[in-house]
Amino acid sequence: MKLLTVVHDGQYHAGYLEGDEVVVCGSGSGALRAVIEQGETLETWASGSAKRLRLADVTLAAPIPEPRRDIFCVGKNYFAHANEFHSSGFDSTSKEAVPKAPVIFTKATTSVCASGETVLGSLDPTASVDYEGELAVIIGTGGRSISKADAYDHVFGYTIVNDVTSRELQKTHGQWVIGKGIDTFCPMGPWIVTRDEAAVPEDMELVTEINGETRQQARVDGLVFDIPTLIETMSRTMTLLPGDIIATGTPEGVGIGFKPPRYLKAGDTMRVSVTGLGSLENKIG
């Protein structure tokens, strides 16, 4: 199923995509998150639905517009990008290009925005806005001490995230939260594809285009630390919760990888596509 949250007549509605229609199964910005958290089966959730809206008549929201907690993100998790970032002069985290263990940071819940929404690059006082297309994992069944062998049993589905970043703020503060947690700097969507319908992540390809120019193109099997390893590592010391979002890292081709860096400016269009998950598109404002 492709599950999504939309806005119609000023109200949030959640449901699933069927052709060019949204079958509405619940209302409110937290409706889809609640289904994941409560463990309600999708069949039960969808069975009482009667209302349908044409996709052309609604505005997409982020699939989970108000996450329960910050989005978990993984830094330097593609081999080529790890080297690219390390050689850029912006890497203050380690003397080594490729990390020996997953580098985890978070993006604020208030950074989430929808496909089609304007990313407010004007909020970055340093004018060093960069893009990072990523595959994101949505946790279904939570837990602690989840093994790699069982990790996919805890995955609800997948979506796309663009880990938009102020590079100068990232560098100045010596950590990544401030430069990556700016309002609207986490476009997400266009929907969640449930695990049973999605391709095996290792077979997915991610492509990021800026104003129609392909900047990033990589298979997800190029991750330094794969999804089961990330889930095992993170759950070793903390409980993962239903509805948690894990952005798995970005491949080579970000703006700071160019000499000189190719930062985004007002009017630029970012488009991130992942096999079977659709496309996430946003303009810089």
C-alpha positions in Angstrom: 0.0 0.0 0.0 1.0 3.6 -0.6 -0.1 5.5 2.6 -0.3 9.2 2.6 -1.6 12.3 4.5 -3.2 15.1 2.5 -4.9 18.4 3.1 -8.4 19.0 1.8 -10.6 22.0 2.6 -8.2 23.0 5.3 -8.3 19.6 7.1 -5.7 16.7 7.3 -6.9 13.3 6.0 -4.9 10.1 5.9 -5.5 7.0 3.7 -4.1 5.0 0.9 -3.6 5.7 -2.8 -5.7 3.8 -5.3 -5.2 4.8 -8.9 -5.6 8.6 -8.9 -7.7 8.7 -5.8 -7.0 8.9 -2.1 -9.2 6.5 -0.1 -9.6 8.3 3.2 -9.3 6.2 6.3 -8.8 8.8 9.0 -8.7 12.5 9.8 -6.2 14.6 11.6 -2.4 15.2 11.2 -1.7 12.3 13.5 -4.0 9.7 11.8 -1.4 7.7 9.9 1.1 7.9 12.8 -1.6 6.6 15.1 -2.2 3.5 12.9 1.5 2.7 13.0 1.8 3.3 16.8 -1.3 1.3 17.7 -0.4 -1.7 15.6 -3.8 -1.7 13.9 -3.8 -3.8 10.8 -4.1 -1.8 7.5 -6.9 -4.0 6.5 -8.9 -3.1 9.6 -8.0 0.6 9.1 -9.1 0.6 5.5 -12.2 -1.5 5.9 -14.5 1.3 7.1 -13.5 3.8 4.5 -16.1 5.2 2.1 -14.7 8.7 1.3 -12.6 9.2 -1.8 -10.7 12.3 -2.9 -9.1 12.9 -6.3 -5.3 13.2 -5.8 -5.5 16.3 -8.1 -7.9 17.9 -5.7 -5.7 17.6 -2.5 -2.4 19.0 -1.2 0.1 16.5 -0.1 1.3 16.7 3.4 4.3 14.8 4.8 3.1 11.3 5.4 3.8 11.8 9.1 3.5 15.6 9.4 4.1 15.6 13.2 6.6 12.8 14.1 6.5 11.6 17.7 10.2 12.5 18.1 13.1 13.8 16.0 14.1 12.0 12.8 17.1 9.8 13.2 19.7 10.3 10.5 22.9 8.5 9.5 26.0 10.4 8.4 28.6 9.4 5.9 26.9 6.1 5.1 27.8 5.7 1.5 31.5 4.9 0.8 31.9 7.5 -2.0 30.0 10.2 -0.1 32.1 9.5 3.0 35.2 10.3 1.1 33.6 13.2 -0.7 32.5 14.8 2.6 35.8 14.1 4.4 37.8 15.8 1.6 35.4 18.8 1.4 36.9 20.5 4.5 33.5 20.4 6.3 34.0 17.2 8.2 34.7 18.0 11.8 33.6 14.6 13.2 36.5 12.3 12.5 40.0 11.9 11.2 38.8 8.9 9.2 36.8 9.3 6.0 34.7 6.1 6.3 33.4 5.6 9.9 34.0 2.4 11.8 30.6 2.7 13.4 27.3 4.4 12.3 27.3 8.2 12.9 23.9 9.1 14.2 22.3 12.5 14.5 18.8 13.9 14.5 16.7 16.5 12.7 14.0 18.4 14.6 10.4 17.4 14.1 9.7 21.1 13.1 12.1 20.6 10.1 9.5 18.3 8.4 7.7 19.5 5.3 5.9 18.0 2.4 6.6 17.2 -1.2 5.7 20.4 -3.1 6.3 22.7 -0.1 8.9 25.4 -0.3 12.1 24.8 1.6 13.0 28.1 3.3 16.6 28.5 2.3 16.2 32.1 3.4 16.4 30.9 7.0 20.0 29.9 6.5 22.0 33.1 7.3 25.1 31.7 5.7 23.5 31.0 2.2 25.2 27.6 2.1 22.1 25.4 1.5 22.9 21.9 0.3 20.8 18.8 -0.6 21.0 15.1 0.5 18.6 12.7 -1.0 18.0 9.6 1.2 15.9 6.5 1.6 14.1 6.6 5.0 12.8 3.6 7.0 9.6 3.8 9.1 9.6 1.6 12.2 6.5 -0.5 12.7 7.0 -2.8 15.7 9.2 -1.1 18.2 11.7 -2.7 20.6 15.1 -2.8 22.1 18.0 -5.1 21.4 16.7 -6.0 17.9 19.0 -8.4 16.1 20.0 -7.9 12.5 18.3 -11.1 11.6 15.0 -9.8 12.9 15.4 -6.2 11.9 13.2 -6.2 8.8 10.3 -7.6 10.9 10.3 -4.2 12.7 10.1 -2.2 9.5 6.7 -0.8 8.6 7.6 0.8 5.3 9.8 3.3 3.4 9.7 6.9 2.3 12.0 9.5 0.9 13.8 12.2 2.8 15.9 15.2 1.7 18.3 16.0 4.4 18.7 19.7 3.5 21.7 21.2 5.3 23.3 24.6 6.0 27.0 23.6 5.4 28.5 26.6 7.1 26.3 26.2 10.2 27.2 22.5 10.2 30.9 23.4 10.1 30.8 26.3 12.5 29.0 24.4 15.3 31.2 21.2 15.0 28.0 19.1 15.0 25.1 18.6 12.7 21.9 19.4 14.6 21.8 23.2 14.1 22.7 23.1 10.4 20.3 20.3 9.6 17.3 21.1 11.9 16.2 24.4 10.3 12.5 24.7 9.8 11.4 23.0 6.5 14.9 21.4 6.0 13.5 17.9 6.1 11.2 17.4 3.1 9.5 14.0 3.3 7.2 11.9 1.1 5.4 11.8 -1.1 4.0 8.8 0.8 5.0 5.7 2.7 5.2 2.4 0.8 4.6 -0.5 3.1 7.3 -3.2 3.3 5.3 -5.9 1.7 4.8 -3.8 -1.5 8.2 -2.1 -1.6 11.3 -3.5 -3.4 14.1 -5.0 -1.4 16.0 -1.9 -0.2 19.3 -3.2 -1.7 17.7 -3.3 -5.1 16.5 0.3 -4.9 18.2 3.2 -6.8 18.2 6.7 -5.5 18.5 9.7 -7.9 18.7 13.4 -6.9 18.2 16.1 -9.6 18.8 19.8 -9.2 16.9 21.9 -11.8 16.7 18.7 -13.9 20.5 17.9 -13.7 21.3 14.5 -12.1 23.6 15.1 -9.2 23.3 11.9 -7.2 22.6 8.4 -8.5 23.4 5.3 -6.5 22.0 1.9 -5.5 21.1 1.5 -1.8 23.3 -1.6 -1.6 26.2 1.0 -1.5 25.5 1.7 2.2 28.4 1.4 4.5 26.1 0.2 7.2 22.9 -1.6 5.9 19.4 -1.2 7.4 19.6 -4.2 9.7 22.9 -3.0 11.1 21.4 0.5 11.7 18.4 -1.0 13.5 20.5 -3.3 15.6 23.0 -0.6 16.5 20.4 2.0 17.5 18.2 -0.4 19.4 21.1 -1.9 21.4 20.8 0.9 23.9 17.5 2.7 23.3 14.0 1.5 22.4 12.9 2.2 18.9 9.3 3.3 18.8 6.5 2.6 16.2 6.6 5.5 13.8 10.2 6.3 14.2 11.9 7.6 11.0 15.4 6.6 10.1 17.1 8.4 7.2 19.8 6.0 6.0 22.3 8.4 4.5 23.1 10.1 1.2 25.3 9.1 -1.7 28.0 11.0 -3.5 27.1 14.1 -5.5 26.1 16.7 -2.9 26.9 20.4 -3.5 30.0 20.6 -1.3 31.5 17.8 -3.4 32.1 20.3 -6.2 34.9 22.7 -6.5 33.8 25.4 -5.8 30.7 24.1 -3.8 27.4 24.4 -5.7 25.0 25.7 -3.1 21.3 26.0 -3.7 19.6 29.4 -4.2 16.1 30.7 -4.3 14.1 29.2 -7.2 16.1 26.0 -7.5 14.2 22.8 -7.7 15.2 19.6 -5.9 13.8 16.2 -6.9 14.7 13.0 -5.1 13.4 9.7 -6.6 13.8 6.2 -5.2 12.8 3.0 -7.0 9.1 2.2 -6.2 8.7 5.1 -3.8 7.9 7.9 -6.2 9.5 11.3 -6.2 9.9 14.1 -3.6 10.1 17.6 -5.1 10.7 20.9 -3.5 11.7 24.4 -4.5 14.1 26.6 -2.5 12.6 29.9 -1.2 
